[in-house]
Amino acid sequence: MTDEDTRFGTEVLVVGSGAGGAPTAALLAEAGFEVLVVEEGPLVRQGEVVPFSLAQMDRQYRAGGVTAALGLPSIAYTEGCCAGGGTEVNSGLYRRPPEEVLERWRRDHRLVDFDLAEVDEIAGEIEAELSVQAVPGAQIPASEALRRGAANLGWRHDESPRWMTYPDGPDARLGRRQSMTETFLPRAERAGARLVTGLRVDRLVLDGGRAVRAEATRTDDGRPVSIDLDHVIVAGGAIQTPALLQRSGLRRNIGRSLAVHPTVKLAARFADRVNVPDDVPVHQVKEFAPDLSFGGSASNPGLVALALSDSWDRFRDAIADWERVVVYYAAITSEGRGRVHAVPGFRDPVVTYRLTRRDKAVLGRGLSRLALVLLEAGATDVYPSYRGAPVVRTPSDLATVEATFAVGRASVMTVHLCSTVPFGEIETSATDSVGLVRGTTNVRVHDASLLPDAPGVNPQASVMAVAIRNTRRFVETLTPGRKAVT
């Protein structure tokens, strides 16, 4: 493809280059297929922007970093929009899909030939490919604080490994994230796949149940591009994938079951300097999992200010001491669900989400328990992120938190979006057990949209494992007798 091309073709079009699209492209190219990967966002190499900075939000996130799912309350969410997708902008924390979650998906959604041992084996392959490992040496102070608080309470906690490579020596902590632009995308290109960035797929053109063409737009100058195709695999994420399918006339069970991990935050101030602005804590508290978990967030000065902003009139003095302040979160596994609506004439879909009464109660309990962990860790002041919150300095102050917290006054957000094109063989499934969209013969989905519900952990390992499993089934179907790609 050149800058002058307005129409071209491929055997397999992969829309999106994140945790679902990149492994799919690599395995298909290695199996001998002609593969074109198109990505709406730009290619930004690691090191070109500072992690968690405004520059990164501008270049690698959709809509400058924050969009909202409308509801009572609205829930802010983020989407990566760049080559590599969300794997480029997150902290690289990795959680293998829990066995009980996989079994629930298999059983409740009647997934055919969904072998847990196979998924477990694929997860091991991913971990080797991405160099998933624990941080060598000492943790950053903010992570150690969370570990210490949980240990003092006797609560279950552990370290989340990361997809990182680390240098030897005193700077061993300063690893390099093994995101899709470092791993599966180069692997795909070495096998002959083409990656085109700055190209937005607006809709798929179907003839009966078969996609024959994708209509796209260049993001730099708005020129239209047509892509003829034999097969298309959509991996644009749990918001953009259902929106694209809806714009293409595919609506059966699509965009109706958005699941997220709603999150509330607080800021904690310590006696010593604990803030490392370009890194995040790797320890997580799992005492109440899968319903509730605690962890640490990025905490550069701007993000500390944002965490304090709900009660800025009382909390603002803490920003001058930001080097001793860290932002932490409480995340829940929600019973609520949302919807994604592609609206004619609008570029982006309308997203809504409804928290249940139980969700709201668990968020309040979670914020109170998180404050307790940090007091046990030695925090001198805790600043919950909701309007009218008190400064928490002793456990007795937690009663005030429980009495005054209301989810409608809190800043609720999420970074985990799932389940808008769920796979399975039940009435509410949008695809079959290997991601083929109902009513089509060659449109597949390979991203977080497929996951039937939010898994209670970072979903990207689940996304990669399911995408690889489904890609192998796709190869076996089209080329009978061919050895499964590895």
FIKOLVEX-34865 format. One record per residue (C-alpha): residue in one letter; residue number from 1; z, x, y. Coordinates in steps of 0.001 Angstrom, whole numbers, plus 500000, padded with zeros to 6 digits. Last residue first. Example, Ala and Ser with C-alpha at 12.3 -4.5 7.8 and 13.67 -1.06 7.14 Angstrom:
# FIKOLVEX-34865
S; 2; 507140; 513670; 498940;
A; 1; 507800; 512300; 495500;
***
This chain:
# FIKOLVEX-34865
T; 486; 517082; 502444; 477763;
V; 485; 514019; 500291; 477144;
A; 484; 513970; 498189; 473989;
K; 483; 511405; 499457; 471481;
R; 482; 508195; 497446; 471626;
G; 481; 507710; 495142; 468668;
P; 480; 506620; 492236; 470775;
T; 479; 505547; 493306; 474274;
L; 478; 506006; 490390; 476650;
T; 477; 509149; 488994; 475036;
E; 476; 510706; 492410; 474338;
V; 475; 510182; 493477; 477944;
F; 474; 511788; 490292; 479279;
R; 473; 514733; 490630; 476883;
R; 472; 515248; 494192; 478101;
T; 471; 515161; 493001; 481691;
N; 470; 517761; 490344; 480886;
R; 469; 520268; 492887; 479546;
I; 468; 519606; 495226; 482464;
A; 467; 520078; 492450; 485011;
V; 466; 523253; 491205; 483259;
A; 465; 524813; 494676; 483323;
M; 464; 523798; 495350; 486919;
V; 463; 525165; 492032; 488179;
S; 462; 528414; 492420; 486242;
A; 461; 528927; 495890; 487737;
Q; 460; 528191; 494411; 491172;
P; 459; 530701; 491564; 490852;
N; 458; 533796; 493216; 492395;
V; 457; 536527; 491448; 490438;
G; 456; 537612; 487823; 489908;
P; 455; 534330; 486988; 488139;
A; 454; 532982; 484498; 490715;
D; 453; 531216; 481778; 488763;
P; 452; 528094; 481210; 486679;
L; 451; 526683; 484656; 487517;
L; 450; 522949; 484180; 488053;
S; 449; 523021; 484304; 491870;
A; 448; 524580; 487763; 491609;
D; 447; 521130; 489198; 490844;
H; 446; 518235; 489086; 488386;
V; 445; 516287; 485852; 488883;
R; 444; 513028; 485097; 487076;
V; 443; 509795; 483351; 487951;
N; 442; 507079; 483587; 485264;
T; 441; 506829; 480312; 483338;
T; 440; 508474; 477919; 485753;
G; 439; 510252; 474565; 485425;
R; 438; 513695; 476092; 485063;
V; 437; 513897; 479616; 486489;
L; 436; 513827; 482327; 483803;
G; 435; 517130; 484250; 484054;
V; 434; 517734; 485273; 480453;
S; 433; 519918; 482367; 479323;
D; 432; 517723; 479781; 481032;
T; 431; 517703; 479244; 484763;
A; 430; 519205; 476695; 487171;
S; 429; 522008; 475638; 484836;
T; 428; 523800; 472381; 485728;
E; 427; 522760; 470480; 482579;
I; 426; 523734; 473295; 480222;
E; 425; 521691; 476145; 478738;
G; 424; 522732; 479069; 480894;
F; 423; 522045; 480883; 484133;
P; 422; 523451; 479999; 487533;
V; 421; 521180; 480089; 490613;
T; 420; 523794; 479938; 493419;
S; 419; 526533; 481642; 491387;
C; 418; 527768; 484550; 493453;
L; 417; 528835; 485985; 496829;
H; 416; 531447; 488757; 497104;
V; 415; 532008; 490174; 500607;
T; 414; 534309; 487409; 501806;
M; 413; 536009; 486187; 504951;
V; 412; 538871; 484012; 506176;
S; 411; 540216; 484682; 509681;
A; 410; 543228; 482378; 509689;
R; 409; 544144; 479384; 511837;
G; 408; 542519; 476813; 509561;
V; 407; 544151; 478522; 506586;
A; 406; 547547; 477573; 507916;
F; 405; 550421; 480024; 507986;
T; 404; 553455; 478977; 510027;
A; 403; 556125; 478192; 507397;
E; 402; 555052; 480817; 504862;
V; 401; 554883; 483460; 507566;
T; 400; 558266; 482409; 508936;
A; 399; 559804; 482748; 505478;
L; 398; 558254; 486205; 505285;
D; 397; 560446; 487338; 508166;
S; 396; 563400; 487649; 505761;
P; 395; 561530; 490410; 503964;
T; 394; 561849; 492583; 507097;
R; 393; 559476; 493710; 509851;
V; 392; 556843; 490973; 509985;
V; 391; 555303; 490387; 513417;
P; 390; 554837; 486637; 513623;
A; 389; 551542; 484803; 513202;
G; 388; 550441; 482278; 515833;
R; 387; 546743; 482611; 515041;
Y; 386; 546086; 484272; 511711;
S; 385; 545642; 487884; 510657;
P; 384; 549137; 488918; 509545;
Y; 383; 550577; 491891; 511510;
V; 382; 553048; 493991; 509494;
D; 381; 555448; 496402; 511201;
T; 380; 557498; 499323; 509875;
A; 379; 555497; 499721; 506669;
G; 378; 557453; 501632; 504019;
A; 377; 555660; 500738; 500796;
E; 376; 558168; 497952; 500131;
L; 375; 557175; 496464; 503491;
L; 374; 553570; 496797; 502350;
V; 373; 554143; 494931; 499106;
L; 372; 556026; 492175; 500958;
A; 371; 553134; 491677; 503385;
L; 370; 550809; 491283; 500402;
R; 369; 553138; 488658; 498944;
S; 368; 553019; 486635; 502181;
L; 367; 549233; 486899; 502449;
G; 366; 548811; 485855; 498830;
R; 365; 551072; 482864; 499162;
G; 364; 548964; 481602; 502054;
L; 363; 545672; 482281; 500253;
V; 362; 547031; 480567; 497138;
A; 361; 547851; 477409; 499134;
K; 360; 544398; 477236; 500696;
D; 359; 542685; 477679; 497348;
R; 358; 544857; 474949; 495761;
R; 357; 543878; 472501; 498492;
T; 356; 540254; 473299; 497731;
L; 355; 538061; 475474; 499921;
R; 354; 534668; 474057; 500862;
Y; 353; 531709; 476254; 501669;
T; 352; 528511; 475789; 503672;
V; 351; 525464; 478016; 504144;
V; 350; 522464; 477114; 506318;
P; 349; 519483; 479227; 505381;
D; 348; 517861; 481840; 507608;
R; 347; 514429; 481760; 509263;
F; 346; 514565; 478142; 510333;
G; 345; 511508; 475878; 510527;
P; 344; 512297; 474033; 507321;
V; 343; 515985; 474416; 506386;
A; 342; 516836; 476430; 503273;
H; 341; 520240; 475088; 502245;
V; 340; 522841; 477212; 500423;
R; 339; 525851; 475321; 499133;
G; 338; 529527; 475984; 498559;
R; 337; 532201; 475747; 495921;
G; 336; 535982; 475619; 495766;
E; 335; 538093; 476758; 492821;
S; 334; 538357; 480189; 494400;
T; 333; 539370; 483466; 492804;
I; 332; 541561; 484879; 495533;
A; 331; 541529; 487962; 497738;
A; 330; 544472; 489427; 499685;
Y; 329; 543463; 492161; 502114;
Y; 328; 544716; 495350; 503753;
V; 327; 544020; 496930; 507164;
V; 326; 545711; 500232; 508003;
V; 325; 547711; 501302; 511084;
R; 324; 549220; 504742; 511798;
E; 323; 546009; 506131; 513336;
W; 322; 545674; 502827; 515210;
D; 321; 548666; 503481; 517497;
A; 320; 546951; 502257; 520663;
I; 319; 545807; 499281; 518592;
A; 318; 549426; 498255; 517966;
D; 317; 549893; 497126; 521582;
R; 316; 547440; 494292; 520912;
F; 315; 549682; 492356; 518526;
R; 314; 551343; 489800; 520797;
D; 313; 548458; 488627; 523016;
W; 312; 545994; 489654; 520319;
S; 311; 547236; 487077; 517821;
D; 310; 543919; 486465; 516043;
S; 309; 542651; 489841; 517304;
L; 308; 544852; 492135; 515226;
A; 307; 542464; 492386; 512270;
L; 306; 539542; 492827; 514696;
A; 305; 541373; 495633; 516485;
V; 304; 541901; 497407; 513165;
L; 303; 538190; 496951; 512442;
G; 302; 537253; 498529; 515762;
P; 301; 539670; 501423; 515291;
N; 300; 538331; 502321; 511814;
S; 299; 540205; 500627; 509001;
A; 298; 537959; 499919; 506032;
S; 297; 539886; 497662; 503693;
G; 296; 542726; 498008; 501191;
G; 295; 543508; 495954; 498122;
F; 294; 545376; 492927; 496828;
S; 293; 544549; 490494; 494013;
L; 292; 544954; 486773; 493357;
D; 291; 543868; 484252; 490739;
P; 290; 542653; 486840; 488220;
A; 289; 545075; 488466; 488715;
F; 288; 548651; 487946; 489917;
E; 287; 550044; 491420; 489235;
K; 286; 546658; 493013; 489917;
V; 285; 547434; 495250; 492907;
Q; 284; 544525; 497519; 493841;
H; 283; 544371; 501256; 494465;
V; 282; 541123; 502713; 495807;
P; 281; 542073; 502704; 499480;
V; 280; 539127; 502896; 501905;
D; 279; 537303; 505753; 503612;
D; 278; 535718; 506667; 506958;
P; 277; 538695; 505696; 509152;
V; 276; 541396; 507649; 507272;
N; 275; 544497; 505884; 508601;
V; 274; 547896; 506971; 507281;
R; 273; 549553; 508771; 510194;
D; 272; 553299; 508442; 509742;
A; 271; 555841; 505745; 510584;
F; 270; 553625; 503005; 509177;
R; 269; 551805; 500038; 510722;
A; 268; 550318; 497303; 508537;
A; 267; 547321; 495127; 509438;
L; 266; 546671; 491834; 507699;
K; 265; 543822; 490189; 505874;
V; 264; 542640; 486992; 504224;
T; 263; 539937; 486837; 501540;
P; 262; 537869; 484150; 499852;
H; 261; 536257; 485415; 496612;
V; 260; 532995; 483496; 496507;
A; 259; 531180; 480814; 494507;
L; 258; 527990; 479054; 495633;
S; 257; 527180; 476082; 493389;
R; 256; 524353; 474026; 494904;
G; 255; 521820; 476691; 495889;
I; 254; 519431; 475916; 493027;
N; 253; 520299; 473192; 490502;
R; 252; 516623; 472085; 490507;
R; 251; 515235; 473195; 493876;
L; 250; 512026; 475160; 493431;
G; 249; 509543; 474255; 496198;
S; 248; 508860; 477822; 497337;
R; 247; 511189; 477500; 500329;
Q; 246; 513863; 476496; 497802;
L; 245; 513233; 479630; 495737;
L; 244; 513457; 481821; 498841;
A; 243; 516719; 480185; 499936;
P; 242; 518149; 480485; 496425;
T; 241; 517444; 484240; 496477;
Q; 240; 518591; 484862; 500069;
I; 239; 522171; 483657; 499668;
A; 238; 523234; 484909; 496226;
G; 237; 521316; 488160; 496517;
G; 236; 517660; 489090; 496954;
A; 235; 516910; 489776; 493308;
V; 234; 513854; 487644; 492565;
I; 233; 511766; 488769; 489604;
V; 232; 508096; 487868; 489877;
H; 231; 505433; 487987; 487172;
D; 230; 501630; 488231; 487181;
L; 229; 501291; 488921; 490869;
D; 228; 499055; 488646; 493933;
I; 227; 500838; 489803; 497080;
S; 226; 499860; 488357; 500456;
V; 225; 500899; 489982; 503752;
P; 224; 501360; 488358; 507157;
R; 223; 501841; 490503; 510280;
G; 222; 505170; 489985; 512049;
D; 221; 505167; 493381; 513794;
D; 220; 508176; 495263; 512439;
T; 219; 509439; 492795; 509838;
R; 218; 506162; 492615; 507941;
T; 217; 505773; 489098; 506597;
A; 216; 505357; 487875; 503017;
E; 215; 503477; 485300; 500974;
A; 214; 503940; 485828; 497253;
R; 213; 501189; 484891; 494835;
V; 212; 500501; 483377; 491455;
A; 211; 503841; 481840; 490528;
R; 210; 503391; 479612; 487475;
G; 209; 504895; 476169; 487023;
G; 208; 501857; 474279; 488279;
D; 207; 500147; 476820; 490495;
L; 206; 502990; 478290; 492492;
V; 205; 502928; 480143; 495818;
L; 204; 506158; 482069; 496375;
R; 203; 507737; 482031; 499794;
D; 202; 508798; 484090; 502801;
V; 201; 508986; 487526; 501197;
R; 200; 510182; 489911; 503916;
L; 199; 508645; 493382; 504108;
G; 198; 510410; 496196; 505968;
T; 197; 510626; 498355; 502866;
V; 196; 507987; 498952; 500198;
L; 195; 509033; 500644; 496951;
R; 194; 506343; 501443; 494382;
A; 193; 507147; 501918; 490691;
G; 192; 505575; 504870; 488869;
A; 191; 508296; 506128; 486531;
R; 190; 509599; 508559; 489152;
E; 189; 509729; 505622; 491562;
A; 188; 511986; 503627; 489247;
R; 187; 514340; 506580; 488753;
P; 186; 514435; 507100; 492514;
L; 185; 515453; 503411; 492837;
F; 184; 517971; 503554; 489974;
T; 183; 520094; 506449; 491215;
E; 182; 520540; 507684; 494794;
T; 181; 518903; 504750; 496596;
M; 180; 520776; 502404; 494221;
S; 179; 524165; 503798; 495185;
Q; 178; 525791; 506898; 493733;
R; 177; 528153; 507328; 496684;
R; 176; 528686; 510971; 497566;
G; 175; 532263; 512205; 497386;
L; 174; 534548; 513510; 500087;
R; 173; 537762; 513413; 498057;
A; 172; 536973; 516845; 496573;
D; 171; 537338; 518426; 499995;
P; 170; 539772; 521100; 498762;
G; 169; 537401; 522430; 496097;
D; 168; 534805; 521015; 493745;
P; 167; 532352; 518431; 494997;
Y; 166; 532572; 514777; 493963;
T; 165; 530001; 512378; 492576;
M; 164; 530711; 508730; 493199;
W; 163; 530374; 505312; 491623;
R; 162; 534037; 504497; 492098;
P; 161; 537055; 503978; 489856;
S; 160; 539542; 501272; 490828;
E; 159; 543075; 502600; 490633;
D; 158; 545767; 500444; 489104;
H; 157; 548503; 497922; 489802;
R; 156; 550923; 495681; 487944;
W; 155; 553996; 494829; 489991;
G; 154; 557343; 496567; 489477;
L; 153; 558276; 495944; 493108;
N; 152; 558633; 499641; 493897;
A; 151; 555433; 500335; 491951;
A; 150; 553510; 497777; 494024;
G; 149; 554716; 499330; 497273;
R; 148; 553959; 502858; 496097;
R; 147; 550420; 502010; 494985;
L; 146; 549680; 500324; 498307;
A; 145; 551055; 503309; 500215;
E; 144; 549085; 505758; 498046;
S; 143; 545884; 503992; 499020;
A; 142; 546649; 504227; 502739;
P; 141; 547674; 507871; 502353;
I; 140; 544296; 508930; 500857;
Q; 139; 544558; 509668; 497158;
A; 138; 545398; 513104; 495780;
G; 137; 543194; 514919; 493289;
P; 136; 539943; 513686; 491808;
V; 135; 539032; 510077; 492666;
A; 134; 538489; 508195; 489444;
Q; 133; 535054; 508016; 487863;
V; 132; 531739; 506162; 487741;
S; 131; 528964; 508754; 487670;
L; 130; 526314; 506080; 488429;
E; 129; 524169; 506661; 485330;
A; 128; 527209; 507231; 483081;
E; 127; 528951; 504098; 484320;
I; 126; 525751; 502113; 483948;
E; 125; 525352; 503210; 480324;
G; 124; 528945; 502210; 479589;
A; 123; 528317; 498805; 481148;
I; 122; 525299; 498443; 478868;
E; 121; 527542; 498985; 475853;
D; 120; 529953; 496324; 477077;
V; 119; 527073; 493913; 477615;
E; 118; 525917; 494568; 474054;
A; 117; 529424; 494057; 472664;
L; 116; 529669; 490783; 474557;
D; 115; 526482; 489457; 472966;
F; 114; 524739; 486752; 474961;
D; 113; 522135; 485642; 472415;
V; 112; 522007; 482165; 473968;
L; 111; 524365; 481437; 476842;
R; 110; 526030; 478093; 476250;
H; 109; 527379; 477816; 479805;
D; 108; 531001; 477229; 478799;
R; 107; 531004; 479595; 475832;
R; 106; 528990; 482572; 477061;
W; 105; 530367; 482360; 480600;
R; 104; 533924; 482075; 479315;
E; 103; 533372; 485015; 476950;
L; 102; 532046; 487150; 479792;
V; 101; 535075; 486269; 481917;
E; 100; 537500; 487051; 479088;
E; 99; 535803; 490402; 478552;
P; 98; 536259; 491411; 482177;
P; 97; 533080; 492672; 483873;
R; 96; 533543; 496423; 484503;
R; 95; 535053; 497007; 487935;
Y; 94; 533636; 499561; 490338;
L; 93; 534580; 500468; 493903;
G; 92; 531626; 502045; 495713;
S; 91; 532981; 501389; 499218;
N; 90; 530302; 498889; 500156;
V; 89; 527325; 499528; 502402;
E; 88; 524691; 501114; 500189;
T; 87; 525466; 499130; 497030;
G; 86; 525032; 495951; 499072;
G; 85; 521277; 496350; 499246;
G; 84; 519735; 499533; 497862;
A; 83; 516975; 499584; 500483;
C; 82; 518405; 497641; 503391;
C; 81; 519876; 494241; 504223;
G; 80; 523460; 494216; 502923;
E; 79; 525057; 490826; 503256;
T; 78; 528394; 489989; 504871;
Y; 77; 530482; 486834; 504886;
A; 76; 532601; 484894; 507364;
I; 75; 534204; 481760; 505951;
S; 74; 534382; 478639; 508103;
P; 73; 537666; 476775; 507793;
L; 72; 537107; 473922; 507340;
G; 71; 533455; 474638; 506573;
L; 70; 530372; 476557; 507614;
A; 69; 529557; 479764; 505734;
A; 68; 529436; 482356; 508476;
T; 67; 527376; 485487; 509062;
V; 66; 528706; 488950; 509877;
G; 65; 527209; 492440; 509754;
G; 64; 524537; 492722; 512424;
A; 63; 522635; 489692; 511182;
R; 62; 521897; 491294; 507803;
Y; 61; 523520; 494648; 507265;
Q; 60; 522004; 498141; 507002;
R; 59; 520799; 499066; 510474;
D; 58; 523099; 497212; 512885;
M; 57; 526185; 497299; 510680;
Q; 56; 525622; 500994; 510029;
A; 55; 525362; 501731; 513730;
L; 54; 528486; 499683; 514392;
S; 53; 530345; 501948; 511977;
F; 52; 531699; 501215; 508480;
P; 51; 530200; 504451; 507117;
V; 50; 528618; 506711; 509770;
V; 49; 524834; 506502; 509746;
E; 48; 522120; 508909; 508571;
G; 47; 524446; 510477; 505997;
Q; 46; 523155; 508444; 503101;
R; 45; 519494; 507651; 503641;
V; 44; 518467; 504448; 505370;
L; 43; 515388; 502681; 503975;
P; 42; 514864; 499561; 506061;
G; 41; 515516; 495890; 505275;
E; 40; 513256; 493226; 503775;
E; 39; 512805; 495043; 500483;
V; 38; 509762; 494851; 498225;
V; 37; 509680; 496478; 494797;
L; 36; 506235; 496723; 493161;
V; 35; 506051; 497387; 489435;
E; 34; 503112; 498139; 487129;
F; 33; 504700; 497949; 483700;
G; 32; 504976; 500928; 481360;
A; 31; 508459; 500482; 479921;
E; 30; 509776; 503082; 482375;
A; 29; 508481; 500925; 485220;
L; 28; 510279; 497891; 483800;
L; 27; 513548; 499767; 483334;
A; 26; 513537; 501198; 486848;
A; 25; 512509; 497958; 488538;
T; 24; 515262; 495951; 486846;
P; 23; 517852; 498621; 487657;
A; 22; 516844; 498412; 491359;
G; 21; 516572; 494622; 491632;
G; 20; 520013; 493587; 490414;
A; 19; 522322; 496020; 492206;
G; 18; 520081; 496126; 495269;
S; 17; 516328; 496455; 495735;
G; 16; 515131; 492953; 496542;
V; 15; 512043; 491021; 495450;
V; 14; 510644; 492615; 492289;
L; 13; 506920; 491930; 491830;
V; 12; 505575; 492604; 488349;
E; 11; 501886; 493155; 487560;
T; 10; 500961; 493995; 491117;
G; 9; 498574; 492894; 493818;
F; 8; 497287; 493515; 497321;
R; 7; 496617; 491630; 500512;
T; 6; 497289; 492579; 504137;
D; 5; 496952; 496341; 503771;
E; 4; 496507; 498264; 507016;
D; 3; 499917; 499936; 506961;
T; 2; 499136; 501245; 503498;
M; 1; 500000; 500000; 500000;
***
